[in-house]
Amino acid sequence: MLQIIFLSVCFFWILTLFGLYRPWLALWWSDYCPRIKVLKVYGSIALVLSLLYGVLRFLT
């Protein structure tokens, strides 16, 4: 379980960094692709998953 969450965290952090470089590739499903939207979408998911991973790692 922790490995899956860790891989998801890594994936979304990579998407966040990639989206800051080329936002139109990261937000392919959206017509309007500013960098702030990349941070809001992928950054918030990555942050929540990072916190979840930290809590689960602390508890085990």
N, C-alpha and C positions, 0 to 999 in steps of 0.2 A: 504494500500500500504506500509506504513512504517513498519507494523508488518511482512509482507512478506520479506522485505529487511532485517529487523533485524534478522529474523529466518535464512535467507540465510547467513548472516554474521556469526552468531553463528555456523552454520553447517560447513562452510568452515574453520573457525578458529579451530574447533574441528578436522576436517580432517587434517589440517596442523600439529597440535600437535600430533595427532595419527600417522601421516605419519613420523614424526621425530623419533618416537619410533619404529615403524615397517613399513618401507617404502614399502616393498613388498605387504602389504595389502592395503595401500592407492593408490598405482599405479598398481593395478591388471591388467590393460590393457597394461602395458608396459613390455618389456622383461628386460630392464635395469632400475633399481630403486634406484639410490643414493638419499641421503637425500637432496642434493642441488636441485635435480629435483622436490622434494616435495615442497620445498620452492618456487621454480620458478612457479610451476603450481598452487598449492592451496594457497600459500602465496600471490601471486599477485592478484588472484581473491578475496581473503578475504580482502586485502588492498583496492582494488578498490571499493568493496561493502561497506567497512567501511567508506570510504570517501564520497561515494554517500549517505549513510545513514546520515552522519553528515551534509552534505549540505542540504539535504531535511528536516532534523529536524530543522536546522537553519532557513530555509525559511518559515516553517509553524508555 
